[in-house]
């Protein structure tokens, strides 16, 4: 199964929960996630199962002024 994480193509051998894929990608909390341009609430990160062709965006907070 092919998906994209932050513009990088990833090949998965089977469907996996969103949170596992993001953690395996190396993302460190805190972060927000969007799949195919739609925000996924943190409460759904573990239960959200990815599909072929999904595009994941990992958004990290930025500090500054």
C-alpha positions as CSV (number, residue, x, y, z in Angstrom):
1,X,0.0,0.0,0.0
2,X,1.4,3.4,-1.0
3,X,0.9,6.5,1.0
4,X,2.6,9.9,1.3
5,X,3.9,11.5,4.5
6,X,4.9,15.2,4.3
7,X,5.5,14.7,0.5
8,X,7.6,11.5,0.9
9,X,6.3,8.3,-0.6
10,X,6.0,5.4,1.9
11,X,5.2,1.8,1.1
12,X,3.3,-0.2,3.8
13,X,2.9,-3.9,3.7
14,X,-0.6,-3.7,5.3
15,X,-3.1,-1.1,6.6
16,X,-1.9,0.5,9.8
17,X,-3.3,3.1,12.3
18,X,-2.4,6.7,11.5
19,X,-0.5,7.2,14.8
20,X,1.8,4.2,14.2
21,X,2.7,5.4,10.7
22,X,3.5,8.9,12.0
23,X,5.6,7.6,14.9
24,X,7.5,5.2,12.6
25,X,8.1,8.2,10.3
26,X,9.9,9.9,13.3
27,X,7.5,12.6,14.3
28,X,7.7,13.8,17.9
29,X,4.8,15.2,19.9
30,X,3.3,17.7,19.9
31,X,1.9,17.6,16.4
32,X,-1.3,17.9,14.5
33,X,-2.3,15.6,11.7
34,X,-4.2,16.0,8.4
35,X,-5.1,13.2,6.0
36,X,-6.0,14.2,2.5
37,X,-6.3,17.8,3.6
38,X,-8.7,17.0,6.5
39,X,-7.7,17.6,10.1
40,X,-7.8,14.4,12.2
41,X,-8.5,15.1,15.9
42,X,-5.9,13.7,18.4
43,X,-8.6,11.5,19.9
44,X,-8.9,9.6,16.5
45,X,-5.1,9.2,15.7
46,X,-5.0,5.6,17.1
47,X,-8.2,4.4,15.5
48,X,-7.8,6.1,12.1
49,X,-6.8,3.5,9.5
50,X,-5.1,4.6,6.4
51,X,-6.1,3.7,2.8
52,X,-4.1,3.3,-0.4
53,X,-3.0,6.7,-1.7
54,X,-3.7,8.7,1.5
55,X,-1.6,11.8,2.0
56,X,-0.6,12.6,5.5
57,X,0.6,16.1,6.7
58,X,2.4,16.3,10.0
59,X,2.1,19.8,11.4
60,X,4.3,20.9,14.3
61,X,3.8,24.1,16.3
62,X,6.1,27.0,15.5
63,X,7.1,29.5,18.1
64,X,8.1,33.0,17.4
65,X,6.9,36.5,17.3
